[in-house]
Amino acid sequence: MRYPAICIRSAALSIVLSAGIATAAEAAPAAAKAATKPSTEPVAAKAVPSFAEMMKVINKLFPPQPDPDPARLALARTSAQSIWPDGAYGRMLTGLMGGMFDRVMSLKESDLGSMAPKKTTKVDPAKANLSLHDQLVTEDPYFDQRVAAMRAVLTEEVGKVSTIVDPRMRDGLARAMARRFDARQLSDINAFFATTSGQALSSQYMQLWIDPDTIRSVFGTFPDMMKLMPGMMEKLQAANDKFPKPPKKDKDKPAKK
């Protein structure tokens, strides 16, 4: 029994991002064999993206804004520290990845309903509806230890990423808040975050965005949004049809020099 590739691969990639815990674990037996055979194939060099060129485009799409009032910026930095404390990005990412990974591992074929693959071969009744985790354990007796080790590495590495992301996000938030709120409003915001309730919100604010209820609410909008799509497309087509179509280019006509 195998789950549809799109269900396992997409879920695993979204959960562990580039770490690929599930993919690596599923391929562990084959990888172990391959590791004993030295590779003779040359490794193709990958082109390094020009981040300077990318930032030029980003600056066009999101141009730098005027420097905010220094006094308001100072107040906004305190607000931003409460909204995005140190380690916030790392905790959010590891919480999301870890929780979703565990839930994906618990999925059984029966959970997929109509998305379950059609059986083309005879299936062992004892393995007919094993969870993905149990399937992988039968193939790799070290699966749980392997995942635990990879989780530890991932948590440490994501922590390093968080030290890069957190201060830069706070700087952007502070600048945006300093432009959007006046000094009195920022002072009120800071006063709230200094309270016990404000500190409680500050400690959980980022986690709220990855809470199962929040994510379920997002996916729950899809059916109703899809109902709006036909009418939306008709209106867009009608808006486009108000104007003559652009002239077609004559492919046979030589370009003007």
Number of C-alpha atoms within 10 A of each C-alpha: 18 14 17 14 10 9 13 17 15 11 16 22 17 14 24 21 13 10 16 16 22 24 14 16 21 19 14 18 15 11 12 10 9 11 9 8 8 7 9 6 6 6 7 6 6 6 6 6 8 8 9 9 10 10 12 12 12 12 11 9 9 10 10 9 9 8 11 17 13 11 11 22 24 16 21 31 21 17 27 22 20 21 22 19 18 16 18 21 22 21 17 19 21 19 17 19 21 14 15 18 19 12 11 18 17 14 18 20 19 13 12 13 9 9 12 16 14 11 9 7 7 8 11 9 8 7 12 14 17 17 18 20 19 17 17 20 15 11 14 16 11 15 21 14 10 15 15 13 12 17 18 11 13 18 18 14 13 18 19 13 14 20 15 13 16 18 17 12 16 22 16 13 19 24 23 17 21 25 17 13 15 16 17 11 16 22 17 12 18 20 12 15 20 15 11 10 10 17 15 12 17 21 15 13 18 18 19 14 13 17 15 14 10 13 12 11 11 10 9 11 10 11 9 9 9 11 10 11 11 10 11 12 11 11 12 11 11 11 10 11 10 8 8 7 8 6 6 6 7 8 7 6 7 7 7 4 3
